[in-house]
Every structure is written in structure tokens, then in C-alpha cells.
Amino acid sequence: MPTMLRPVRVPGTGEKLIQELAGSASTGHDGVSVARMTAPAGWDEPGQRPEFDEVTYVLAGHLVVEHEDGQIDVGAGECVLTRAGEWVRYSVGPGGAEYLAVCAPAFTPERAHRDE
């Protein structure tokens, strides 16, 4: 029987709102997570070398994905894939951003391996 999923707020970096729809925090799924992110103007987070692939689809605004060879600017309607083991750092521009993140295996803070 299908199950209606309700978002669960999970802690993030700074003022970013993370609403996980499926994943280890909300549904107990370990293989994949789906979350909606709302990041305010100027938000950024530490770099990370995650154990998961991440597909990020920008709904509104502008996301910057830094990587070891430069950066990728991702606007509304665009999508980017980062692979497990690659160093990445996410930030947004002056208008903020709303985006969906799908991680496989599911996101956990321990799997993100953020620079601290």
C-alpha cells in the first residue's frame, strides 16, 4: 500500500532549512534520501567528501558547487550530479536558493565527511 510521506526537518548548516521526505531521518531508508532545501541569501557550508552520490535540482535561485577543479553555477531548472568520494562545497548567491537533493546511499551527517 502506498504511503504518504511528510517532511521531517533535519539539522543543517547555518540558516538552511532541510525537509527530508525520505531517508534515514524520516522513513528509515538507507539506500536513498530525498530532501527539499531552502537556503537564504549568502548561505554556505563547509566542504565535504561524501560517501554518497548526490543529484541536486535547483527549483529557484542559484546554487554554486565548488569542486577540486573549479566551480559549477547551477540555476533554476538545472541539475548537477556529484559523485561519492569527490570533494564539494555548496553555497548560494545573494538571492538564496530552493533545491531538491537526492542522495544514494541516503544522506547522514556521518556519510557527508564535512570539513570542520
mmCIF file of the C-alpha atoms, coordinates in Angstrom:
data_MODEL
# 
_entry.id   MODEL 
# 
loop_
_atom_site.group_PDB 
_atom_site.id 
_atom_site.type_symbol 
_atom_site.label_atom_id 
_atom_site.label_alt_id 
_atom_site.label_comp_id 
_atom_site.label_asym_id 
_atom_site.label_entity_id 
_atom_site.label_seq_id 
_atom_site.pdbx_PDB_ins_code 
_atom_site.Cartn_x 
_atom_site.Cartn_y 
_atom_site.Cartn_z 
_atom_site.occupancy 
_atom_site.B_iso_or_equiv 
_atom_site.pdbx_formal_charge 
_atom_site.auth_seq_id 
_atom_site.auth_comp_id 
_atom_site.auth_asym_id 
_atom_site.auth_atom_id 
_atom_site.pdbx_PDB_model_num 
ATOM 1   C CA . MET A 1 1   ? 0.000  0.000  0.000   1.00 0.00 ? 1   MET A CA 1 
ATOM 2   C CA . PRO A 1 2   ? 1.403  3.424  -0.884  1.00 0.00 ? 2   PRO A CA 1 
ATOM 3   C CA . THR A 1 3   ? 2.415  5.671  1.989   1.00 0.00 ? 3   THR A CA 1 
ATOM 4   C CA . MET A 1 4   ? 2.033  9.445  2.020   1.00 0.00 ? 4   MET A CA 1 
ATOM 5   C CA . LEU A 1 5   ? 5.334  10.968 3.109   1.00 0.00 ? 5   LEU A CA 1 
ATOM 6   C CA . ARG A 1 6   ? 5.505  14.001 5.359   1.00 0.00 ? 6   ARG A CA 1 
ATOM 7   C CA . PRO A 1 7   ? 8.647  16.135 5.501   1.00 0.00 ? 7   PRO A CA 1 
ATOM 8   C CA . VAL A 1 8   ? 10.809 15.919 8.614   1.00 0.00 ? 8   VAL A CA 1 
ATOM 9   C CA . ARG A 1 9   ? 13.009 18.866 9.476   1.00 0.00 ? 9   ARG A CA 1 
ATOM 10  C CA . VAL A 1 10  ? 16.611 17.787 9.933   1.00 0.00 ? 10  VAL A CA 1 
ATOM 11  C CA . PRO A 1 11  ? 19.508 19.909 11.184  1.00 0.00 ? 11  PRO A CA 1 
ATOM 12  C CA . GLY A 1 12  ? 21.627 21.672 8.628   1.00 0.00 ? 12  GLY A CA 1 
ATOM 13  C CA . THR A 1 13  ? 24.441 24.177 8.475   1.00 0.00 ? 13  THR A CA 1 
ATOM 14  C CA . GLY A 1 14  ? 23.514 27.752 9.339   1.00 0.00 ? 14  GLY A CA 1 
ATOM 15  C CA . GLU A 1 15  ? 20.052 29.004 8.444   1.00 0.00 ? 15  GLU A CA 1 
ATOM 16  C CA . LYS A 1 16  ? 19.328 26.468 5.683   1.00 0.00 ? 16  LYS A CA 1 
ATOM 17  C CA . LEU A 1 17  ? 16.008 24.636 6.126   1.00 0.00 ? 17  LEU A CA 1 
ATOM 18  C CA . ILE A 1 18  ? 16.204 20.920 5.282   1.00 0.00 ? 18  ILE A CA 1 
ATOM 19  C CA . GLN A 1 19  ? 12.949 18.996 4.894   1.00 0.00 ? 19  GLN A CA 1 
ATOM 20  C CA . GLU A 1 20  ? 13.668 15.309 4.354   1.00 0.00 ? 20  GLU A CA 1 
ATOM 21  C CA . LEU A 1 21  ? 10.856 13.462 2.592   1.00 0.00 ? 21  LEU A CA 1 
ATOM 22  C CA . ALA A 1 22  ? 12.544 10.064 2.514   1.00 0.00 ? 22  ALA A CA 1 
ATOM 23  C CA . GLY A 1 23  ? 15.764 8.858  4.069   1.00 0.00 ? 23  GLY A CA 1 
ATOM 24  C CA . SER A 1 24  ? 17.362 7.696  7.264   1.00 0.00 ? 24  SER A CA 1 
ATOM 25  C CA . ALA A 1 25  ? 15.927 10.507 9.444   1.00 0.00 ? 25  ALA A CA 1 
ATOM 26  C CA . SER A 1 26  ? 12.345 10.488 8.105   1.00 0.00 ? 26  SER A CA 1 
ATOM 27  C CA . THR A 1 27  ? 11.472 6.993  6.867   1.00 0.00 ? 27  THR A CA 1 
ATOM 28  C CA . GLY A 1 28  ? 14.428 4.840  7.921   1.00 0.00 ? 28  GLY A CA 1 
ATOM 29  C CA . HIS A 1 29  ? 15.534 4.251  4.319   1.00 0.00 ? 29  HIS A CA 1 
ATOM 30  C CA . ASP A 1 30  ? 19.277 3.722  3.993   1.00 0.00 ? 30  ASP A CA 1 
ATOM 31  C CA . GLY A 1 31  ? 19.551 3.337  0.215   1.00 0.00 ? 31  GLY A CA 1 
ATOM 32  C CA . VAL A 1 32  ? 18.287 6.765  -0.858  1.00 0.00 ? 32  VAL A CA 1 
ATOM 33  C CA . SER A 1 33  ? 17.227 10.102 0.584   1.00 0.00 ? 33  SER A CA 1 
ATOM 34  C CA . VAL A 1 34  ? 15.144 12.922 -0.905  1.00 0.00 ? 34  VAL A CA 1 
ATOM 35  C CA . ALA A 1 35  ? 15.127 16.378 0.673   1.00 0.00 ? 35  ALA A CA 1 
ATOM 36  C CA . ARG A 1 36  ? 13.952 19.882 -0.143  1.00 0.00 ? 36  ARG A CA 1 
ATOM 37  C CA . MET A 1 37  ? 16.414 22.605 0.807   1.00 0.00 ? 37  MET A CA 1 
ATOM 38  C CA . THR A 1 38  ? 15.720 26.294 1.329   1.00 0.00 ? 38  THR A CA 1 
ATOM 39  C CA . ALA A 1 39  ? 18.920 28.315 1.696   1.00 0.00 ? 39  ALA A CA 1 
ATOM 40  C CA . PRO A 1 40  ? 18.866 32.042 2.488   1.00 0.00 ? 40  PRO A CA 1 
ATOM 41  C CA . ALA A 1 41  ? 20.934 34.643 0.636   1.00 0.00 ? 41  ALA A CA 1 
ATOM 42  C CA . GLY A 1 42  ? 24.664 34.200 1.172   1.00 0.00 ? 42  GLY A CA 1 
ATOM 43  C CA . TRP A 1 43  ? 24.397 30.758 2.820   1.00 0.00 ? 43  TRP A CA 1 
ATOM 44  C CA . ASP A 1 44  ? 27.335 28.368 2.566   1.00 0.00 ? 44  ASP A CA 1 
ATOM 45  C CA . GLU A 1 45  ? 28.546 25.219 4.258   1.00 0.00 ? 45  GLU A CA 1 
ATOM 46  C CA . PRO A 1 46  ? 31.908 23.535 4.824   1.00 0.00 ? 46  PRO A CA 1 
ATOM 47  C CA . GLY A 1 47  ? 33.346 21.388 2.068   1.00 0.00 ? 47  GLY A CA 1 
ATOM 48  C CA . GLN A 1 48  ? 32.696 17.669 2.192   1.00 0.00 ? 48  GLN A CA 1 
ATOM 49  C CA . ARG A 1 49  ? 33.867 14.412 0.666   1.00 0.00 ? 49  ARG A CA 1 
ATOM 50  C CA . PRO A 1 50  ? 30.667 12.341 0.965   1.00 0.00 ? 50  PRO A CA 1 
ATOM 51  C CA . GLU A 1 51  ? 30.151 8.594  0.719   1.00 0.00 ? 51  GLU A CA 1 
ATOM 52  C CA . PHE A 1 52  ? 27.067 9.139  -1.484  1.00 0.00 ? 52  PHE A CA 1 
ATOM 53  C CA . ASP A 1 53  ? 26.241 10.311 -4.990  1.00 0.00 ? 53  ASP A CA 1 
ATOM 54  C CA . GLU A 1 54  ? 24.034 13.415 -4.939  1.00 0.00 ? 54  GLU A CA 1 
ATOM 55  C CA . VAL A 1 55  ? 21.690 14.693 -7.634  1.00 0.00 ? 55  VAL A CA 1 
ATOM 56  C CA . THR A 1 56  ? 20.718 18.313 -6.984  1.00 0.00 ? 56  THR A CA 1 
ATOM 57  C CA . TYR A 1 57  ? 17.890 20.008 -8.900  1.00 0.00 ? 57  TYR A CA 1 
ATOM 58  C CA . VAL A 1 58  ? 17.512 23.767 -8.402  1.00 0.00 ? 58  VAL A CA 1 
ATOM 59  C CA . LEU A 1 59  ? 13.887 24.896 -8.167  1.00 0.00 ? 59  LEU A CA 1 
ATOM 60  C CA . ALA A 1 60  ? 14.575 28.619 -7.669  1.00 0.00 ? 60  ALA A CA 1 
ATOM 61  C CA . GLY A 1 61  ? 17.574 30.860 -7.211  1.00 0.00 ? 61  GLY A CA 1 
ATOM 62  C CA . HIS A 1 62  ? 21.197 29.974 -7.781  1.00 0.00 ? 62  HIS A CA 1 
ATOM 63  C CA . LEU A 1 63  ? 23.483 27.292 -6.293  1.00 0.00 ? 63  LEU A CA 1 
ATOM 64  C CA . VAL A 1 64  ? 27.275 27.248 -6.527  1.00 0.00 ? 64  VAL A CA 1 
ATOM 65  C CA . VAL A 1 65  ? 29.019 23.863 -6.362  1.00 0.00 ? 65  VAL A CA 1 
ATOM 66  C CA . GLU A 1 66  ? 32.749 24.190 -5.765  1.00 0.00 ? 66  GLU A CA 1 
ATOM 67  C CA . HIS A 1 67  ? 34.939 21.191 -6.566  1.00 0.00 ? 67  HIS A CA 1 
ATOM 68  C CA . GLU A 1 68  ? 38.654 20.454 -6.710  1.00 0.00 ? 68  GLU A CA 1 
ATOM 69  C CA . ASP A 1 69  ? 38.932 21.723 -10.311 1.00 0.00 ? 69  ASP A CA 1 
ATOM 70  C CA . GLY A 1 70  ? 36.769 24.867 -10.035 1.00 0.00 ? 70  GLY A CA 1 
ATOM 71  C CA . GLN A 1 71  ? 33.065 25.518 -9.639  1.00 0.00 ? 71  GLN A CA 1 
ATOM 72  C CA . ILE A 1 72  ? 29.729 24.930 -11.347 1.00 0.00 ? 72  ILE A CA 1 
ATOM 73  C CA . ASP A 1 73  ? 26.944 27.525 -11.230 1.00 0.00 ? 73  ASP A CA 1 
ATOM 74  C CA . VAL A 1 74  ? 23.518 25.881 -11.188 1.00 0.00 ? 74  VAL A CA 1 
ATOM 75  C CA . GLY A 1 75  ? 20.418 27.974 -11.875 1.00 0.00 ? 75  GLY A CA 1 
ATOM 76  C CA . ALA A 1 76  ? 16.698 27.322 -11.617 1.00 0.00 ? 76  ALA A CA 1 
ATOM 77  C CA . GLY A 1 77  ? 15.665 24.380 -13.798 1.00 0.00 ? 77  GLY A CA 1 
ATOM 78  C CA . GLU A 1 78  ? 19.198 22.955 -13.887 1.00 0.00 ? 78  GLU A CA 1 
ATOM 79  C CA . CYS A 1 79  ? 20.566 19.824 -12.284 1.00 0.00 ? 79  CYS A CA 1 
ATOM 80  C CA . VAL A 1 80  ? 24.025 18.676 -11.161 1.00 0.00 ? 80  VAL A CA 1 
ATOM 81  C CA . LEU A 1 81  ? 25.440 15.282 -10.150 1.00 0.00 ? 81  LEU A CA 1 
ATOM 82  C CA . THR A 1 82  ? 28.276 14.959 -7.647  1.00 0.00 ? 82  THR A CA 1 
ATOM 83  C CA . ARG A 1 83  ? 29.835 11.557 -7.045  1.00 0.00 ? 83  ARG A CA 1 
ATOM 84  C CA . ALA A 1 84  ? 30.830 9.776  -3.856  1.00 0.00 ? 84  ALA A CA 1 
ATOM 85  C CA . GLY A 1 85  ? 34.423 10.481 -2.884  1.00 0.00 ? 85  GLY A CA 1 
ATOM 86  C CA . GLU A 1 86  ? 34.617 13.857 -4.694  1.00 0.00 ? 86  GLU A CA 1 
ATOM 87  C CA . TRP A 1 87  ? 35.281 16.973 -2.602  1.00 0.00 ? 87  TRP A CA 1 
ATOM 88  C CA . VAL A 1 88  ? 32.455 19.525 -2.993  1.00 0.00 ? 88  VAL A CA 1 
ATOM 89  C CA . ARG A 1 89  ? 31.260 22.668 -1.248  1.00 0.00 ? 89  ARG A CA 1 
ATOM 90  C CA . TYR A 1 90  ? 27.794 24.180 -1.677  1.00 0.00 ? 90  TYR A CA 1 
ATOM 91  C CA . SER A 1 91  ? 26.823 27.849 -1.393  1.00 0.00 ? 91  SER A CA 1 
ATOM 92  C CA . VAL A 1 92  ? 24.156 30.202 -2.755  1.00 0.00 ? 92  VAL A CA 1 
ATOM 93  C CA . GLY A 1 93  ? 24.191 33.698 -4.179  1.00 0.00 ? 93  GLY A CA 1 
ATOM 94  C CA . PRO A 1 94  ? 22.558 36.882 -2.941  1.00 0.00 ? 94  PRO A CA 1 
ATOM 95  C CA . GLY A 1 95  ? 19.059 35.668 -3.847  1.00 0.00 ? 95  GLY A CA 1 
ATOM 96  C CA . GLY A 1 96  ? 19.253 32.351 -1.962  1.00 0.00 ? 96  GLY A CA 1 
ATOM 97  C CA . ALA A 1 97  ? 18.031 29.089 -3.470  1.00 0.00 ? 97  ALA A CA 1 
ATOM 98  C CA . GLU A 1 98  ? 15.459 26.316 -3.204  1.00 0.00 ? 98  GLU A CA 1 
ATOM 99  C CA . TYR A 1 99  ? 16.509 22.888 -4.414  1.00 0.00 ? 99  TYR A CA 1 
ATOM 100 C CA . LEU A 1 100 ? 15.914 19.157 -4.188  1.00 0.00 ? 100 LEU A CA 1 
ATOM 101 C CA . ALA A 1 101 ? 18.701 16.774 -3.216  1.00 0.00 ? 101 ALA A CA 1 
ATOM 102 C CA . VAL A 1 102 ? 18.584 13.032 -3.877  1.00 0.00 ? 102 VAL A CA 1 
ATOM 103 C CA . CYS A 1 103 ? 21.416 11.053 -2.246  1.00 0.00 ? 103 CYS A CA 1 
ATOM 104 C CA . ALA A 1 104 ? 22.333 7.381  -2.741  1.00 0.00 ? 104 ALA A CA 1 
ATOM 105 C CA . PRO A 1 105 ? 23.003 5.866  -0.319  1.00 0.00 ? 105 PRO A CA 1 
ATOM 106 C CA . ALA A 1 106 ? 20.917 8.058  1.969   1.00 0.00 ? 106 ALA A CA 1 
ATOM 107 C CA . PHE A 1 107 ? 22.412 11.207 3.463   1.00 0.00 ? 107 PHE A CA 1 
ATOM 108 C CA . THR A 1 108 ? 23.614 11.066 7.042   1.00 0.00 ? 108 THR A CA 1 
ATOM 109 C CA . PRO A 1 109 ? 25.928 13.616 8.692   1.00 0.00 ? 109 PRO A CA 1 
ATOM 110 C CA . GLU A 1 110 ? 28.476 10.844 9.209   1.00 0.00 ? 110 GLU A CA 1 
ATOM 111 C CA . ARG A 1 111 ? 28.497 9.966  5.494   1.00 0.00 ? 111 ARG A CA 1 
ATOM 112 C CA . ALA A 1 112 ? 28.986 13.612 4.471   1.00 0.00 ? 112 ALA A CA 1 
ATOM 113 C CA . HIS A 1 113 ? 32.508 13.866 5.950   1.00 0.00 ? 113 HIS A CA 1 
ATOM 114 C CA . ARG A 1 114 ? 32.325 17.671 6.199   1.00 0.00 ? 114 ARG A CA 1 
ATOM 115 C CA . ASP A 1 115 ? 35.479 19.736 6.661   1.00 0.00 ? 115 ASP A CA 1 
ATOM 116 C CA . GLU A 1 116 ? 35.431 21.107 10.174  1.00 0.00 ? 116 GLU A CA 1 
# 
